[in-house]
Amino acid sequence: MRSDDNRRDVLLVGGGHNGLVCAAYLAKAGLKVTVLERRDVVGGAAVTEEFHPGFRNSVASYTVSLLQPKVIEDLDLHGHGLRVVLRRRNNFLPLPDGGYLLTGGGRTAEEVAKFSRRDAEMLPAYEARLDAMADVLRALALQPPPNVTDGGWLQALPELLRTARLGRQLHALDPALRQDLLDLFTISAAEYLDRWFESGPIKALFGFDGIVGNYASPYAPGTAYVLLHHVFGQANGVKGAWGHAIGGMGAITRAMARAAGAAGAEIRTGQGVERVLVEDARAVGVVTSGGETLRARAVVANVNPKLLYQRLLPAGAVPAATAERMRNWRCGSGTFRMNVALSRAPDFSALPGEGDHLTAGIILAPSLDYMDRAWRDAREHGWSREPIVEMLVPSTLDDSLAPPGMHVASLFCQHVAPELPGGRSWDDHREEVADLMVATVDRHAPGFAASVLGRQVLSPLDLEREFSLVGGDIFHGALSLNQLFSARPMLGQANYRGAIPGLYLCGSGTHPGGGVTGAPGHNAAQVVIADLG
């Protein structure tokens, strides 16, 4: 076994976007950092690749909104090549009766009024309420939550002070907002939307955010928080807006890698980590898949905590409470991801021809009941025979992705079972389900299937194999009440410090959770810097 005597401050496991953000901040603080990435390219699930000759697209993650403005500014991502453009419309919801709902572009209220004038009148109050609560989340996203500790007063005092500050922030909210915020953590997306709206289309459009990446019915308790989680972002300074990174999501992580490299971080690709090295109950380095031993003062893991504690750490090094928590750590987002090369733009029956609606998030799920049936069907059968599909056509905003006159589309498909019932393998059913997803789009946009020149298909099993997303979980763990805030990934580890000294976590399995935010990487870096000096 080869050993590298080049002593480092930090070894960072996983070159996804949070790992790159963490590495950049650590290097800017003067620490010596090496990032180890198993794949041949950094970026994790936020990468752009050619999947068919002449056609490129964001492979897994696919849209911009949650990326923290502070991270963009601190790392000068624009100076390192990042350019984001806004969708010209937010969302397009075709309906079975030939109608549609098209939001954004200053015409949302007018569109909603087609279905309910009362809902259109309620819309400003709903958006103001949600935005006020999203402001709370935005403020909390870039700071560690209170960490429940079993240590003495010396360890407990900072956490008590943090809790007091949080209490003051929440107390400053209007009482109705405080109650709403509490409700959002516990009730379903459907119940929350029923409080505001009466028409099905607007509830379907907003309710989709409660189940995207979340293997659950919109009637399931806790989905209201997932809805809120998806709307607390912003793009180009516009709250709640969605954008596209020119060149795809890989443009974001390429800019992050440049920022980290410019600050002095070393980035090694094609170097997976076989295990974390533990000596005297402390993390002191890693052993790579190539058999090399690397040492450092700290090991920072940008992976799902379940993967870290169950696969990368020796069994005897994991405390019993942590091992039990990881056995019960809920993963599996029910996501089936596709990229398709198209000979022409999709042509929807509800709104024929090209137009701004093709720059939007196109949601093929006309009602909350449809989403509920999709989840129930997937639970029983393994995938829904009438699936939920969100489609984006990023080449309408970025002509660098496809040849002239042609397009690429992202299909973000729900609901499929992370593990198929009856012991079946996704390897045997991947193409069958991909055909179903294309046929689902074709029902709304006739001719779509015939326009497909090539496709890239990623089942939950493929997402785990390729990107180490356990169970295909894009969030590194469900965003349920028992896996949020001080309980993410578990009580006592909410401050990004792991179960043993020298070990830290910086991935989406920590606060504030999933999405291409950079917040966990930012927060973890501040803790490591404070500890290492």
BELWODA-V618217 format. One record per backbone hydrogen bond with DSSP energy under -0.5 kcal/mol. CO is the residue of the C=O (numbers start at 0). NH is the residue of the N-H. Records with the same first field share a line. If there is no record, write none. Layout:
BEGIN
CO = NH  NH
END
This chain:
BEGIN
1 = 292
2 = 4
3 = 294
4 = 6
7 = 296
8 = 297
9 = 11  33
10 = 12  299
11 = 13  35
12 = 301
14 = 42
15 = 19
16 = 20
17 = 21
18 = 22
19 = 23
20 = 24
21 = 25
22 = 26
23 = 27
24 = 28
25 = 30
26 = 29
30 = 32
31 = 8  9
32 = 265
33 = 11
34 = 36  267
35 = 13
36 = 269  270
38 = 269
42 = 16  45
44 = 46  59  60
46 = 58
48 = 50  56
51 = 54
54 = 50  51
56 = 48
63 = 242
64 = 233
67 = 71
68 = 72
69 = 73
70 = 74
71 = 76
72 = 75
75 = 79
76 = 81
77 = 80
82 = 245
84 = 243
89 = 360
90 = 102
91 = 93  362
92 = 100
94 = 97
98 = 94
100 = 92
102 = 89  90
103 = 106
106 = 110
107 = 111
108 = 112
110 = 113
111 = 114  115
115 = 119
116 = 120
117 = 121
118 = 122
119 = 123
121 = 125
122 = 126
123 = 127
124 = 128
125 = 129
126 = 130
127 = 131
128 = 132
129 = 133
130 = 134
131 = 135
132 = 136
133 = 137
134 = 138
135 = 139
136 = 140
137 = 141
139 = 142
145 = 147
151 = 154  155
152 = 156
153 = 157
154 = 158
155 = 159
156 = 160
157 = 161
158 = 162
159 = 163
160 = 164
161 = 165
162 = 166
163 = 167
164 = 168
165 = 169
166 = 170
167 = 171
169 = 172
173 = 176  177
174 = 178
175 = 179
176 = 180
177 = 181
178 = 182
179 = 183
180 = 184
181 = 184  185
182 = 185  186
183 = 224
186 = 221  223
187 = 191
188 = 192
189 = 193
190 = 194
191 = 194
192 = 195  196
198 = 202
199 = 203
200 = 204
201 = 205
202 = 206
203 = 207
205 = 208
206 = 209  210
207 = 210  211
210 = 213
212 = 214
213 = 215
216 = 219
217 = 189
219 = 222
221 = 224  225
222 = 226
223 = 227
224 = 228
225 = 229
226 = 230
227 = 230  231
228 = 231
232 = 239
234 = 237
236 = 238
237 = 234  240
241 = 86
242 = 63
243 = 84  245
244 = 247
247 = 250
248 = 251  252
249 = 253
250 = 254
251 = 255
252 = 256
253 = 257
254 = 258
255 = 259
256 = 260
257 = 261
258 = 262
259 = 263  264
260 = 263
265 = 34  267
266 = 268
267 = 36
271 = 273  288
274 = 286
276 = 283  284
278 = 281
280 = 500
281 = 278  283
283 = 295
284 = 276
285 = 293
286 = 273  274
287 = 290
290 = 1
291 = 287  293
292 = 3
293 = 285
294 = 7
297 = 10
298 = 300  503
299 = 12  301
300 = 505  506
303 = 307
304 = 308
305 = 309
306 = 310  311
307 = 311  312
311 = 275
313 = 316  317
314 = 317
316 = 318
318 = 322
319 = 323
320 = 324
321 = 325
322 = 326
323 = 327
325 = 328
328 = 330
329 = 477
331 = 214
333 = 415
335 = 412
336 = 457
337 = 410
338 = 455
339 = 408
340 = 452  453
341 = 406
345 = 347
350 = 347
354 = 357
355 = 358
356 = 359
357 = 392
359 = 361
360 = 91  362
361 = 363  390
362 = 364
363 = 388
366 = 370
367 = 371
368 = 372
369 = 373
370 = 374
371 = 375
372 = 376
373 = 377
374 = 378
375 = 379
376 = 380  381
377 = 381
381 = 416
387 = 413
388 = 363  390
389 = 411
390 = 361
391 = 409
392 = 395
393 = 396  397
397 = 400
400 = 55
402 = 405
406 = 341
407 = 394
408 = 339
409 = 391  411
410 = 337  412
411 = 389
412 = 335
413 = 387
414 = 383
419 = 422
420 = 423
424 = 427  428
425 = 428  429
428 = 432
429 = 433
430 = 434
431 = 435
432 = 436
433 = 437
434 = 438
435 = 439
436 = 440
437 = 441
438 = 442
439 = 443
440 = 443  444
443 = 348
444 = 447
446 = 450
447 = 450
448 = 451
450 = 342  452
453 = 340
455 = 338
457 = 336
458 = 462
459 = 463
460 = 464
461 = 465
462 = 466  468
463 = 467
467 = 469
468 = 471
469 = 472
470 = 332
471 = 473
472 = 475
473 = 514
477 = 479
479 = 482
480 = 483
483 = 486
484 = 487
486 = 488
487 = 510
489 = 492
492 = 495
493 = 144
495 = 504
499 = 502
500 = 282
501 = 298
502 = 497
503 = 300
506 = 509
509 = 512
514 = 516
516 = 67
517 = 521
518 = 522
519 = 523
520 = 524
521 = 525
522 = 526
523 = 527
524 = 528
525 = 529
526 = 530
527 = 531
528 = 532
END
